[in-house]
Amino acid sequence: MQLSSQQRLVRGSSARNARSVAVPPVTCNLQSGAQQHPRGWAPASPAGPRTVSPQLPLRHGASKKRATVRSQGIARDILTQQAANIEGSPLEFLEVTEAYWKALRNQKHEPHKKGPTVVRVTAPENLGGPPDFDAVVCGGTLGLMAAATLQLRGHRVAVVDKRIIEGRTQEWNISRGELMALHDVGLLTRAEIEACIVSEFNPVRVGFAGGEDLWVDDCLNLGVSPKALLEKVKDRFVAAGGVLMEGVSFKAADVAPGAGVKLTLLRHGTAGADASAPLSPGDVNRPNGLGLNAANLRGPFTGPNVESDPNTAEGVREDSASSSAPPLVPAAAGPQRFVLRTRLLLDCMGHYSDIVKQMRGRSKPDGMVIVVGSCAEGFPTEQNTFGDLLYTIGDAKDDMQVFWEAFPADGGAARTTYMFAYSDAHPDRPGFESLLDTYFTDLAQYQGIPARDLKFRRVLFGGFPCWSNGPLAPAWDHIVQVGDASATQSPLSFGGFGAMLRHLGRLTEGIDDALRCNALSREELAGLHPYQPSLSASWLFQRSMSVGVGAMSGGGPFALPARHVNEVLATNFGVMRLLGDRVLRPFLQDTIQLAPLAATMTGMMAKNPVAITRVLTQVGPATLAGWFQHFFALAAYQVAHVLATPLRMAVRSADPDTRTRAGYRLRRLLDAWEYGTSSDYTYHPPANTGPTPPAVTSFGPLASGGAGFDSRGVQQKEKVLVGAGSSRMSIGSSRPDIMESPLGSAVPVPVPVPVVAKAEAMPVNVASTMSGGISRGGGSTR
């Protein structure tokens, strides 16, 4: 791949300092008409102009006039103007992600066609020597956690990653009970975990346009520093004898059944374009990993000798590890190939793993979660105390329902916001630059602060494939997928950190068991990723929150109304609110259990049969029949799990050193019944008797007077509180009239905000005015 001069600038710099790249300025009038204020945000008078949300990009055949409204170039302007502030290389990341997304959308669904061939089967005598490690983990951001737990259990483990294993500055959001999985597996102490928590806030909101807002406490209310957490895990791993190989790419694997895997790895050079692997979509979520660390081999490993050819990078010497061999340090600036041997390869390279591409062939994912977002400064700290878990500010447009999510960051000094949609890889879906245009424009309506008044620390975008047949079963002996590569995440979530912690205990126990018992055949490793009806049953929810291309605009009696998804979700959460926190909280944490699921589905049909009937036509008979199959399997698994309780307790109390290969399959079956019914979930009630909603739920002018306006710009009718002692509190019932905007979207008519008696409680500059949205003068740069 030919690299630009800007890319080489990033590759050749120090990994710890490679943050951004100089980009020529783009002429635009993004700031025209804007007023700068000391606090970084400019409230307007209630009667001032309002921001109107642009539509998403049109498909082919739509009117040129509407398409001109949508393609504004706002995203490229902001990424250019604030390149020095934003972590990583945002314009390069955008180009790489856009190219990947375009190729995926235009790809035909041809699962019978082969993908890249990186894994081959060979005879045991071709392994070339005894294994250097018990396990090699390829992909070290989240794979490092699995590697560290195995190393602490006495196995010889190495971690290979083409980048530097360093967490981003933007926080991971999670609940405290889930975070304690790191303590439960013996990886970190409670004090070490607490030291990584940067932000803690309450409450968290769920709300849909036209419905009631729901507030809960202690749900995804912690912001964890990935940088601090991974550094602690890395130190623990190395201190226990683990080996880190950073700046080393996976190239190929030769599987010798019954003996192990021979890995061909590429150690990148130390200068110029050879200093790092080319950018890939996976790099967008790890901007601090670019470049090459000066000491990118950590650990006591004395590896195989390396013969390198700086020009061809094809030199390989297959000497086995020995105490007399020199350390694995490059003798030349060029890239070098070398070989490692291991009993087990853990593929933690995520959705973009070449091994996974070979396994899936040229098949397109069944669904996509497409996400854009940012972490930015400029929000008033004293009001930045609550989060949004699932929120909408309008109905579906152009066959896509957009959701929002927001969390305080850096202790309230910044705020992370996401805009995402449950979608698919249809060719007519919009690109990420267009989605970013919509995000930056609608951010003013959602949070009350225009994007031009924010200082962005990080801008993110990406697509997360979803598969209806997950988890992914192993295809070879001695190789198993872990994390996002295995498709064990819920189709309702983004995967990543939360999904990894959810299964960390099970995977640690299961992989440790497999290594001890030498249960490393394909069939035995399949027990680590069994069928989980609780996971498969959630696919129906993903489909019901996704609008197919043409489902709204196709006409006919089965066309979905724009309000459909909002109506279904309002019904769903309304029923769960009535059923109580023990039903609602697990669902908010992507946990599907039999009794809550049955009660919720029954209640939804009784409460809103018309909307639920539309869901049946929306998802189609095949998806519906599959869901009933998963539901009945969930019931069968639940019965089996309960009946097997005495056996499970006896098996788990046995000494691990006495375990046999014959009992390995039984132990994995017990795990399948437990995790397949979400019986591993532990309910953690909120600490308080009920959440206290903030007085202001938007940082913009409508909220500044304290009149109870939400980020949709309408006066709140009611706030519903859910907690240990669930209660309700009426805030008012009036709603301003709704008018149709020139763009065709419903926009609330501004309503005067009552004057607050205590002037000191109002934000500064409350009398000043804000220009009507982000300037469109930059034009389209696509």
RALINVEN-V290655 format. One record per residue. N is the residue number from 1. RES is the residue in one small letter. PSI is psi in degrees with one decimal (999 if undefined). Layout:
n=N res=RES psi=PSI
n=N res=RES psi=PSI
//
This chain:
n=1 res=m psi=127.5
n=2 res=q psi=126.8
n=3 res=l psi=142.3
n=4 res=s psi=167.3
n=5 res=s psi=-32.9
n=6 res=q psi=-40.9
n=7 res=q psi=-40.1
n=8 res=r psi=-31.7
n=9 res=l psi=-43.5
n=10 res=v psi=-44.6
n=11 res=r psi=-37.0
n=12 res=g psi=-7.5
n=13 res=s psi=168.3
n=14 res=s psi=142.1
n=15 res=a psi=-34.7
n=16 res=r psi=-17.5
n=17 res=n psi=-5.2
n=18 res=a psi=97.3
n=19 res=r psi=-41.6
n=20 res=s psi=171.7
n=21 res=v psi=141.8
n=22 res=a psi=130.2
n=23 res=v psi=132.5
n=24 res=p psi=139.0
n=25 res=p psi=144.9
n=26 res=v psi=128.8
n=27 res=t psi=127.1
n=28 res=c psi=168.0
n=29 res=n psi=44.3
n=30 res=l psi=-34.2
n=31 res=q psi=0.0
n=32 res=s psi=133.6
n=33 res=g psi=-0.8
n=34 res=a psi=146.3
n=35 res=q psi=133.4
n=36 res=q psi=139.6
n=37 res=h psi=153.5
n=38 res=p psi=-32.3
n=39 res=r psi=-2.4
n=40 res=g psi=7.6
n=41 res=w psi=147.0
n=42 res=a psi=96.4
n=43 res=p psi=150.1
n=44 res=a psi=163.6
n=45 res=s psi=152.9
n=46 res=p psi=-28.7
n=47 res=a psi=0.4
n=48 res=g psi=173.2
n=49 res=p psi=151.9
n=50 res=r psi=152.1
n=51 res=t psi=132.8
n=52 res=v psi=128.8
n=53 res=s psi=131.5
n=54 res=p psi=156.7
n=55 res=q psi=163.1
n=56 res=l psi=160.8
n=57 res=p psi=142.9
n=58 res=l psi=155.4
n=59 res=r psi=173.2
n=60 res=h psi=138.8
n=61 res=g psi=-11.0
n=62 res=a psi=165.0
n=63 res=s psi=144.6
n=64 res=k psi=-33.2
n=65 res=k psi=-46.5
n=66 res=r psi=-37.6
n=67 res=a psi=-35.1
n=68 res=t psi=-36.6
n=69 res=v psi=-36.3
n=70 res=r psi=-37.8
n=71 res=s psi=100.2
n=72 res=q psi=-15.9
n=73 res=g psi=14.2
n=74 res=i psi=-41.4
n=75 res=a psi=-48.6
n=76 res=r psi=-36.1
n=77 res=d psi=-47.5
n=78 res=i psi=-42.5
n=79 res=l psi=-30.3
n=80 res=t psi=-49.5
n=81 res=q psi=-32.5
n=82 res=q psi=24.7
n=83 res=a psi=-35.1
n=84 res=a psi=-24.3
n=85 res=n psi=-26.6
n=86 res=i psi=134.3
n=87 res=e psi=136.1
n=88 res=g psi=-155.5
n=89 res=s psi=84.1
n=90 res=p psi=-39.7
n=91 res=l psi=-38.7
n=92 res=e psi=-44.8
n=93 res=f psi=-41.0
n=94 res=l psi=-43.3
n=95 res=e psi=-42.9
n=96 res=v psi=-44.8
n=97 res=t psi=-40.0
n=98 res=e psi=-41.2
n=99 res=a psi=-42.7
n=100 res=y psi=-44.7
n=101 res=w psi=-39.9
n=102 res=k psi=-44.0
n=103 res=a psi=-39.7
n=104 res=l psi=-41.6
n=105 res=r psi=-38.1
n=106 res=n psi=-7.9
n=107 res=q psi=140.6
n=108 res=k psi=151.3
n=109 res=h psi=98.3
n=110 res=e psi=70.5
n=111 res=p psi=-20.4
n=112 res=h psi=-16.8
n=113 res=k psi=144.0
n=114 res=k psi=147.3
n=115 res=g psi=-162.6
n=116 res=p psi=141.0
n=117 res=t psi=105.0
n=118 res=v psi=-12.8
n=119 res=v psi=129.0
n=120 res=r psi=154.4
n=121 res=v psi=133.5
n=122 res=t psi=172.1
n=123 res=a psi=149.5
n=124 res=p psi=-33.3
n=125 res=e psi=-15.3
n=126 res=n psi=-0.5
n=127 res=l psi=-32.2
n=128 res=g psi=3.9
n=129 res=g psi=174.9
n=130 res=p psi=158.3
n=131 res=p psi=138.8
n=132 res=d psi=-29.2
n=133 res=f psi=157.1
n=134 res=d psi=-38.6
n=135 res=a psi=138.5
n=136 res=v psi=127.0
n=137 res=v psi=117.6
n=138 res=c psi=115.2
n=139 res=g psi=103.3
n=140 res=g psi=0.2
n=141 res=t psi=-61.0
n=142 res=l psi=-23.3
n=143 res=g psi=-22.7
n=144 res=l psi=-32.4
n=145 res=m psi=-44.7
n=146 res=a psi=-39.2
n=147 res=a psi=-42.5
n=148 res=a psi=-39.7
n=149 res=t psi=-37.6
n=150 res=l psi=-39.2
n=151 res=q psi=-40.3
n=152 res=l psi=-19.3
n=153 res=r psi=8.6
n=154 res=g psi=4.2
n=155 res=h psi=154.7
n=156 res=r psi=115.9
n=157 res=v psi=140.2
n=158 res=a psi=147.0
n=159 res=v psi=127.2
n=160 res=v psi=129.3
n=161 res=d psi=137.2
n=162 res=k psi=-12.5
n=163 res=r psi=-178.3
n=164 res=i psi=133.6
n=165 res=i psi=89.2
n=166 res=e psi=128.8
n=167 res=g psi=154.1
n=168 res=r psi=166.9
n=169 res=t psi=-27.2
n=170 res=q psi=138.7
n=171 res=e psi=154.3
n=172 res=w psi=134.6
n=173 res=n psi=133.3
n=174 res=i psi=163.8
n=175 res=s psi=155.6
n=176 res=r psi=-40.4
n=177 res=g psi=-39.3
n=178 res=e psi=-37.5
n=179 res=l psi=-28.5
n=180 res=m psi=-3.7
n=181 res=a psi=-29.9
n=182 res=l psi=-30.5
n=183 res=h psi=-39.2
n=184 res=d psi=-31.6
n=185 res=v psi=4.2
n=186 res=g psi=19.5
n=187 res=l psi=-45.0
n=188 res=l psi=154.7
n=189 res=t psi=164.8
n=190 res=r psi=-38.9
n=191 res=a psi=-39.4
n=192 res=e psi=-37.6
n=193 res=i psi=-45.9
n=194 res=e psi=-33.9
n=195 res=a psi=-19.4
n=196 res=c psi=-7.4
n=197 res=i psi=117.6
n=198 res=v psi=-37.4
n=199 res=s psi=143.1
n=200 res=e psi=129.6
n=201 res=f psi=163.5
n=202 res=n psi=151.8
n=203 res=p psi=-173.0
n=204 res=v psi=140.3
n=205 res=r psi=145.2
n=206 res=v psi=128.7
n=207 res=g psi=151.1
n=208 res=f psi=144.2
n=209 res=a psi=126.2
n=210 res=g psi=-3.0
n=211 res=g psi=-172.4
n=212 res=e psi=148.4
n=213 res=d psi=137.8
n=214 res=l psi=134.4
n=215 res=w psi=133.3
n=216 res=v psi=156.1
n=217 res=d psi=155.0
n=218 res=d psi=38.4
n=219 res=c psi=112.1
n=220 res=l psi=37.3
n=221 res=n psi=12.0
n=222 res=l psi=139.6
n=223 res=g psi=115.0
n=224 res=v psi=135.1
n=225 res=s psi=111.1
n=226 res=p psi=-35.0
n=227 res=k psi=-48.2
n=228 res=a psi=-41.4
n=229 res=l psi=-48.2
n=230 res=l psi=-31.9
n=231 res=e psi=-38.7
n=232 res=k psi=-42.9
n=233 res=v psi=-39.9
n=234 res=k psi=-45.4
n=235 res=d psi=-41.1
n=236 res=r psi=-40.5
n=237 res=f psi=-48.4
n=238 res=v psi=-40.1
n=239 res=a psi=-28.9
n=240 res=a psi=-0.7
n=241 res=g psi=5.5
n=242 res=g psi=161.3
n=243 res=v psi=129.3
n=244 res=l psi=130.5
n=245 res=m psi=94.7
n=246 res=e psi=151.6
n=247 res=g psi=26.2
n=248 res=v psi=123.5
n=249 res=s psi=143.9
n=250 res=f psi=133.4
n=251 res=k psi=-42.4
n=252 res=a psi=162.2
n=253 res=a psi=129.9
n=254 res=d psi=116.1
n=255 res=v psi=124.4
n=256 res=a psi=98.8
n=257 res=p psi=130.4
n=258 res=g psi=-9.5
n=259 res=a psi=-45.3
n=260 res=g psi=-159.2
n=261 res=v psi=135.0
n=262 res=k psi=117.3
n=263 res=l psi=133.4
n=264 res=t psi=120.0
n=265 res=l psi=154.0
n=266 res=l psi=115.4
n=267 res=r psi=119.4
n=268 res=h psi=157.5
n=269 res=g psi=-170.9
n=270 res=t psi=3.0
n=271 res=a psi=153.5
n=272 res=g psi=-145.7
n=273 res=a psi=-16.0
n=274 res=d psi=-3.4
n=275 res=a psi=-8.7
n=276 res=s psi=161.0
n=277 res=a psi=156.4
n=278 res=p psi=155.0
n=279 res=l psi=146.4
n=280 res=s psi=164.4
n=281 res=p psi=-30.1
n=282 res=g psi=-19.8
n=283 res=d psi=-19.8
n=284 res=v psi=-34.1
n=285 res=n psi=8.5
n=286 res=r psi=62.3
n=287 res=p psi=-22.3
n=288 res=n psi=-3.7
n=289 res=g psi=-5.6
n=290 res=l psi=152.5
n=291 res=g psi=-169.4
n=292 res=l psi=129.9
n=293 res=n psi=143.8
n=294 res=a psi=-26.9
n=295 res=a psi=69.8
n=296 res=n psi=17.1
n=297 res=l psi=111.0
n=298 res=r psi=127.2
n=299 res=g psi=168.6
n=300 res=p psi=16.1
n=301 res=f psi=131.2
n=302 res=t psi=104.5
n=303 res=g psi=-175.2
n=304 res=p psi=151.2
n=305 res=n psi=151.4
n=306 res=v psi=126.5
n=307 res=e psi=123.1
n=308 res=s psi=148.9
n=309 res=d psi=106.6
n=310 res=p psi=-22.6
n=311 res=n psi=-41.8
n=312 res=t psi=-20.7
n=313 res=a psi=31.6
n=314 res=e psi=-3.5
n=315 res=g psi=127.3
n=316 res=v psi=130.6
n=317 res=r psi=130.3
n=318 res=e psi=36.8
n=319 res=d psi=140.3
n=320 res=s psi=163.2
n=321 res=a psi=141.0
n=322 res=s psi=160.6
n=323 res=s psi=-19.0
n=324 res=s psi=-8.0
n=325 res=a psi=146.8
n=326 res=p psi=157.4
n=327 res=p psi=156.4
n=328 res=l psi=81.7
n=329 res=v psi=130.7
n=330 res=p psi=139.7
n=331 res=a psi=-11.2
n=332 res=a psi=167.1
n=333 res=a psi=-23.1
n=334 res=g psi=167.2
n=335 res=p psi=153.1
n=336 res=q psi=138.1
n=337 res=r psi=144.7
n=338 res=f psi=172.7
n=339 res=v psi=138.4
n=340 res=l psi=151.1
n=341 res=r psi=139.2
n=342 res=t psi=153.3
n=343 res=r psi=-34.4
n=344 res=l psi=132.9
n=345 res=l psi=123.1
n=346 res=l psi=113.1
n=347 res=d psi=100.8
n=348 res=c psi=30.8
n=349 res=m psi=12.7
n=350 res=g psi=-164.4
n=351 res=h psi=-25.6
n=352 res=y psi=14.4
n=353 res=s psi=132.4
n=354 res=d psi=-29.4
n=355 res=i psi=-42.8
n=356 res=v psi=-37.9
n=357 res=k psi=-38.5
n=358 res=q psi=-38.5
n=359 res=m psi=-38.1
n=360 res=r psi=-10.4
n=361 res=g psi=-147.1
n=362 res=r psi=45.0
n=363 res=s psi=143.5
n=364 res=k psi=147.1
n=365 res=p psi=153.5
n=366 res=d psi=-24.2
n=367 res=g psi=167.9
n=368 res=m psi=141.2
n=369 res=v psi=110.8
n=370 res=i psi=130.7
n=371 res=v psi=136.7
n=372 res=v psi=155.6
n=373 res=g psi=-172.2
n=374 res=s psi=166.2
n=375 res=c psi=125.0
n=376 res=a psi=152.8
n=377 res=e psi=160.8
n=378 res=g psi=0.3
n=379 res=f psi=140.6
n=380 res=p psi=118.5
n=381 res=t psi=-40.6
n=382 res=e psi=-18.5
n=383 res=q psi=-10.2
n=384 res=n psi=69.2
n=385 res=t psi=7.2
n=386 res=f psi=164.7
n=387 res=g psi=165.0
n=388 res=d psi=129.5
n=389 res=l psi=-41.2
n=390 res=l psi=114.5
n=391 res=y psi=142.9
n=392 res=t psi=147.5
n=393 res=i psi=7.4
n=394 res=g psi=176.9
n=395 res=d psi=177.3
n=396 res=a psi=145.7
n=397 res=k psi=141.2
n=398 res=d psi=46.9
n=399 res=d psi=37.4
n=400 res=m psi=125.5
n=401 res=q psi=121.1
n=402 res=v psi=136.5
n=403 res=f psi=158.4
n=404 res=w psi=153.2
n=405 res=e psi=141.6
n=406 res=a psi=144.1
n=407 res=f psi=140.2
n=408 res=p psi=147.2
n=409 res=a psi=157.6
n=410 res=d psi=44.6
n=411 res=g psi=19.3
n=412 res=g psi=-8.2
n=413 res=a psi=-16.5
n=414 res=a psi=173.7
n=415 res=r psi=134.6
n=416 res=t psi=130.0
n=417 res=t psi=140.9
n=418 res=y psi=145.8
n=419 res=m psi=125.1
n=420 res=f psi=164.9
n=421 res=a psi=144.8
n=422 res=y psi=121.6
n=423 res=s psi=-156.0
n=424 res=d psi=-176.4
n=425 res=a psi=38.3
n=426 res=h psi=144.0
n=427 res=p psi=-24.8
n=428 res=d psi=1.4
n=429 res=r psi=149.1
n=430 res=p psi=157.8
n=431 res=g psi=169.3
n=432 res=f psi=-32.0
n=433 res=e psi=-38.5
n=434 res=s psi=-38.9
n=435 res=l psi=-38.5
n=436 res=l psi=-36.4
n=437 res=d psi=-47.2
n=438 res=t psi=-42.3
n=439 res=y psi=-51.2
n=440 res=f psi=-32.6
n=441 res=t psi=-46.5
n=442 res=d psi=-13.6
n=443 res=l psi=-33.6
n=444 res=a psi=-38.8
n=445 res=q psi=-38.1
n=446 res=y psi=-48.8
n=447 res=q psi=-9.6
n=448 res=g psi=2.6
n=449 res=i psi=124.3
n=450 res=p psi=150.8
n=451 res=a psi=-30.2
n=452 res=r psi=-18.3
n=453 res=d psi=7.8
n=454 res=l psi=149.9
n=455 res=k psi=111.0
n=456 res=f psi=126.2
n=457 res=r psi=-34.3
n=458 res=r psi=139.9
n=459 res=v psi=131.3
n=460 res=l psi=157.5
n=461 res=f psi=144.9
n=462 res=g psi=164.6
n=463 res=g psi=135.1
n=464 res=f psi=108.7
n=465 res=p psi=145.5
n=466 res=c psi=139.2
n=467 res=w psi=132.3
n=468 res=s psi=-14.4
n=469 res=n psi=21.7
n=470 res=g psi=162.9
n=471 res=p psi=163.2
n=472 res=l psi=120.4
n=473 res=a psi=147.0
n=474 res=p psi=148.1
n=475 res=a psi=-14.2
n=476 res=w psi=161.4
n=477 res=d psi=150.5
n=478 res=h psi=7.4
n=479 res=i psi=130.8
n=480 res=v psi=143.6
n=481 res=q psi=146.6
n=482 res=v psi=143.1
n=483 res=g psi=-145.5
n=484 res=d psi=-29.0
n=485 res=a psi=-28.2
n=486 res=s psi=-6.4
n=487 res=a psi=37.5
n=488 res=t psi=-4.8
n=489 res=q psi=154.5
n=490 res=s psi=141.4
n=491 res=p psi=-6.2
n=492 res=l psi=-11.9
n=493 res=s psi=174.7
n=494 res=f psi=-2.1
n=495 res=g psi=-144.7
n=496 res=g psi=-134.7
n=497 res=f psi=-49.9
n=498 res=g psi=-43.8
n=499 res=a psi=-36.4
n=500 res=m psi=-45.1
n=501 res=l psi=-34.5
n=502 res=r psi=-37.7
n=503 res=h psi=6.4
n=504 res=l psi=-44.6
n=505 res=g psi=-45.8
n=506 res=r psi=-45.2
n=507 res=l psi=-40.2
n=508 res=t psi=-46.8
n=509 res=e psi=-44.2
n=510 res=g psi=-42.4
n=511 res=i psi=-39.6
n=512 res=d psi=-42.5
n=513 res=d psi=-43.8
n=514 res=a psi=-40.5
n=515 res=l psi=-40.8
n=516 res=r psi=-38.0
n=517 res=c psi=-0.6
n=518 res=n psi=36.5
n=519 res=a psi=75.2
n=520 res=l psi=15.6
n=521 res=s psi=164.4
n=522 res=r psi=-44.5
n=523 res=e psi=-37.8
n=524 res=e psi=-39.2
n=525 res=l psi=-24.0
n=526 res=a psi=-23.2
n=527 res=g psi=-17.7
n=528 res=l psi=-19.8
n=529 res=h psi=65.9
n=530 res=p psi=167.5
n=531 res=y psi=131.3
n=532 res=q psi=100.6
n=533 res=p psi=-29.9
n=534 res=s psi=-36.1
n=535 res=l psi=-44.5
n=536 res=s psi=-31.8
n=537 res=a psi=-24.8
n=538 res=s psi=-9.9
n=539 res=w psi=-33.4
n=540 res=l psi=-39.2
n=541 res=f psi=-38.7
n=542 res=q psi=-42.1
n=543 res=r psi=-35.5
n=544 res=s psi=-18.5
n=545 res=m psi=1.5
n=546 res=s psi=137.8
n=547 res=v psi=120.2
n=548 res=g psi=155.3
n=549 res=v psi=124.5
n=550 res=g psi=-5.5
n=551 res=a psi=-29.0
n=552 res=m psi=-39.0
n=553 res=s psi=-4.2
n=554 res=g psi=-17.0
n=555 res=g psi=-175.3
n=556 res=g psi=174.4
n=557 res=p psi=-17.8
n=558 res=f psi=8.3
n=559 res=a psi=136.5
n=560 res=l psi=134.1
n=561 res=p psi=155.9
n=562 res=a psi=-29.2
n=563 res=r psi=1.5
n=564 res=h psi=-54.1
n=565 res=v psi=-44.0
n=566 res=n psi=-39.8
n=567 res=e psi=-42.2
n=568 res=v psi=-44.3
n=569 res=l psi=-37.0
n=570 res=a psi=-38.3
n=571 res=t psi=-44.6
n=572 res=n psi=-52.2
n=573 res=f psi=-27.2
n=574 res=g psi=-40.0
n=575 res=v psi=-44.2
n=576 res=m psi=-32.5
n=577 res=r psi=-41.8
n=578 res=l psi=-32.7
n=579 res=l psi=-17.6
n=580 res=g psi=172.4
n=581 res=d psi=-30.9
n=582 res=r psi=-20.2
n=583 res=v psi=-43.8
n=584 res=l psi=-46.5
n=585 res=r psi=-45.7
n=586 res=p psi=-39.3
n=587 res=f psi=-38.8
n=588 res=l psi=-19.6
n=589 res=q psi=26.3
n=590 res=d psi=41.3
n=591 res=t psi=120.7
n=592 res=i psi=120.8
n=593 res=q psi=154.5
n=594 res=l psi=-59.1
n=595 res=a psi=-48.2
n=596 res=p psi=-37.9
n=597 res=l psi=-46.7
n=598 res=a psi=-44.1
n=599 res=a psi=-39.6
n=600 res=t psi=-45.5
n=601 res=m psi=-38.7
n=602 res=t psi=-43.5
n=603 res=g psi=-36.6
n=604 res=m psi=-42.5
n=605 res=m psi=-37.5
n=606 res=a psi=-34.6
n=607 res=k psi=-38.8
n=608 res=n psi=73.4
n=609 res=p psi=-30.0
n=610 res=v psi=-48.5
n=611 res=a psi=-40.3
n=612 res=i psi=-34.2
n=613 res=t psi=-37.1
n=614 res=r psi=-34.3
n=615 res=v psi=-38.8
n=616 res=l psi=-40.6
n=617 res=t psi=-27.8
n=618 res=q psi=-46.7
n=619 res=v psi=-23.0
n=620 res=g psi=160.0
n=621 res=p psi=-34.0
n=622 res=a psi=-46.7
n=623 res=t psi=-40.2
n=624 res=l psi=-43.1
n=625 res=a psi=-39.3
n=626 res=g psi=-36.8
n=627 res=w psi=-42.7
n=628 res=f psi=-35.6
n=629 res=q psi=-44.5
n=630 res=h psi=-36.2
n=631 res=f psi=-46.2
n=632 res=f psi=-34.5
n=633 res=a psi=-37.4
n=634 res=l psi=-41.4
n=635 res=a psi=-42.8
n=636 res=a psi=-42.1
n=637 res=y psi=-37.3
n=638 res=q psi=-43.8
n=639 res=v psi=-45.0
n=640 res=a psi=-39.5
n=641 res=h psi=-42.2
n=642 res=v psi=-45.8
n=643 res=l psi=-27.5
n=644 res=a psi=8.5
n=645 res=t psi=-49.3
n=646 res=p psi=-40.9
n=647 res=l psi=-41.6
n=648 res=r psi=-41.3
n=649 res=m psi=-39.0
n=650 res=a psi=-40.7
n=651 res=v psi=-42.6
n=652 res=r psi=-19.8
n=653 res=s psi=-8.0
n=654 res=a psi=152.8
n=655 res=d psi=126.4
n=656 res=p psi=-29.4
n=657 res=d psi=-15.8
n=658 res=t psi=1.1
n=659 res=r psi=146.6
n=660 res=t psi=161.9
n=661 res=r psi=-31.4
n=662 res=a psi=-32.6
n=663 res=g psi=-2.1
n=664 res=y psi=-44.9
n=665 res=r psi=-37.5
n=666 res=l psi=-43.4
n=667 res=r psi=-36.1
n=668 res=r psi=-32.9
n=669 res=l psi=-41.1
n=670 res=l psi=-37.9
n=671 res=d psi=-41.6
n=672 res=a psi=-42.4
n=673 res=w psi=-37.1
n=674 res=e psi=-53.3
n=675 res=y psi=-27.5
n=676 res=g psi=-16.0
n=677 res=t psi=5.8
n=678 res=s psi=26.8
n=679 res=s psi=-9.4
n=680 res=d psi=-16.0
n=681 res=y psi=132.6
n=682 res=t psi=121.7
n=683 res=y psi=126.0
n=684 res=h psi=103.0
n=685 res=p psi=153.0
n=686 res=p psi=150.0
n=687 res=a psi=-33.1
n=688 res=n psi=164.3
n=689 res=t psi=-17.4
n=690 res=g psi=145.3
n=691 res=p psi=151.5
n=692 res=t psi=103.0
n=693 res=p psi=145.7
n=694 res=p psi=153.4
n=695 res=a psi=-29.2
n=696 res=v psi=125.7
n=697 res=t psi=5.8
n=698 res=s psi=142.8
n=699 res=f psi=5.2
n=700 res=g psi=-169.0
n=701 res=p psi=-32.7
n=702 res=l psi=-27.2
n=703 res=a psi=-17.5
n=704 res=s psi=-24.6
n=705 res=g psi=-4.0
n=706 res=g psi=25.2
n=707 res=a psi=3.5
n=708 res=g psi=36.5
n=709 res=f psi=142.5
n=710 res=d psi=-178.6
n=711 res=s psi=-2.8
n=712 res=r psi=-5.5
n=713 res=g psi=15.1
n=714 res=v psi=151.4
n=715 res=q psi=133.2
n=716 res=q psi=135.0
n=717 res=k psi=-40.3
n=718 res=e psi=142.7
n=719 res=k psi=127.2
n=720 res=v psi=125.4
n=721 res=l psi=134.3
n=722 res=v psi=123.9
n=723 res=g psi=-162.5
n=724 res=a psi=-37.5
n=725 res=g psi=84.3
n=726 res=s psi=135.3
n=727 res=s psi=172.3
n=728 res=r psi=147.7
n=729 res=m psi=123.5
n=730 res=s psi=131.0
n=731 res=i psi=-13.5
n=732 res=g psi=169.9
n=733 res=s psi=-2.3
n=734 res=s psi=151.8
n=735 res=r psi=130.4
n=736 res=p psi=159.8
n=737 res=d psi=155.8
n=738 res=i psi=132.7
n=739 res=m psi=159.7
n=740 res=e psi=124.9
n=741 res=s psi=164.2
n=742 res=p psi=-21.3
n=743 res=l psi=-1.6
n=744 res=g psi=2.6
n=745 res=s psi=148.3
n=746 res=a psi=128.4
n=747 res=v psi=125.4
n=748 res=p psi=140.6
n=749 res=v psi=130.2
n=750 res=p psi=136.6
n=751 res=v psi=134.2
n=752 res=p psi=138.9
n=753 res=v psi=126.6
n=754 res=p psi=148.7
n=755 res=v psi=132.5
n=756 res=v psi=136.9
n=757 res=a psi=-39.6
n=758 res=k psi=99.8
n=759 res=a psi=-29.6
n=760 res=e psi=-14.8
n=761 res=a psi=-7.3
n=762 res=m psi=148.8
n=763 res=p psi=157.7
n=764 res=v psi=158.6
n=765 res=n psi=29.9
n=766 res=v psi=-18.5
n=767 res=a psi=-10.6
n=768 res=s psi=171.0
n=769 res=t psi=157.6
n=770 res=m psi=137.4
n=771 res=s psi=156.4
n=772 res=g psi=74.7
n=773 res=g psi=-178.0
n=774 res=i psi=138.2
n=775 res=s psi=136.9
n=776 res=r psi=9.9
n=777 res=g psi=-18.0
n=778 res=g psi=-26.7
n=779 res=g psi=179.1
n=780 res=s psi=132.8
n=781 res=t psi=13.2
n=782 res=r psi=999
//
